[in-house]
Amino acid sequence: MIKLRIKEILAEQNRTKYWLQKELGETSYRNLSRLMNNEVISIRLETIDRLTTALNCSPGDLFEKS
């Protein structure tokens, strides 16, 4: 299973979910929570792009295979 590492990256950067939601702008707090809790079955490339920009990481850093 592939999981998003948003929580881990935020912790490494000493950032909060609230900060990230403000950075993403168009993404609702609820949708961000679903992404962070791996409660989604798909993710748009546009969302991946916005996440990597906000978190200053590569797309590969966002994902983990368990």
For each residue, the residues with C-beta under 8 A, 3 or more apart:
1: 65 66
2: 63 64 65 66
3: 38 63 64 65 66
4: 35 36 38 43 62 63 64
5: 8 9 61 62 63 64
6: 9 10 20 35 36 51 55 62
7: 10 11 36
8: 5 11 12
9: 5 6 12 13 55 57 61 62
10: 6 7 13 15 16 17 19 20 55
11: 7 8 14
12: 8 9
13: 9 10 55 56
14: 11
15: 10 19 20 55
16: 10 19 20
17: 10 20 21 29 32 33 36
18: 21 22 29
19: 10 15 16 22 23
20: 6 10 15 16 17 23 24 32 54 55
21: 17 18 24 27 28 29 32
22: 18 19 25
23: 19 20 54
24: 20 21 27 32 50 51 54
25: 22
26: 50
27: 21 24 31 32 35 47 50
28: 21 31 32
29: 17 18 21 32 33
30: 33 34
31: 27 28 34 35
32: 17 20 21 24 27 28 29 35 36
33: 17 29 30 36 37 39
34: 30 31 37 39 40
35: 4 6 27 31 32 38 39 40 43 47
36: 4 6 7 17 32 33
37: 33 34
38: 3 4 35
39: 33 34 35
40: 34 35 43
41:
42:
43: 4 35 40 47 48
44: 47 48
45: 48 49
46: 49 50
47: 27 35 43 44 50 51
48: 43 44 45 51 52 59 62
49: 45 46 52 53
50: 24 26 27 46 47 53 54
51: 6 24 47 48 54 55 62
52: 48 49 55 56 57 58 59 61 62
53: 49 50 56
54: 20 23 24 50 51
55: 6 9 10 13 15 20 51 52 61 62
56: 13 52 53
57: 9 52 61 62
58: 52 61 62
59: 48 52 62 63
60: 63
61: 5 9 52 55 57 58
62: 4 5 6 9 48 51 52 55 57 58 59
63: 2 3 4 5 59 60
64: 2 3 4 5
65: 1 2 3
66: 1 2 3
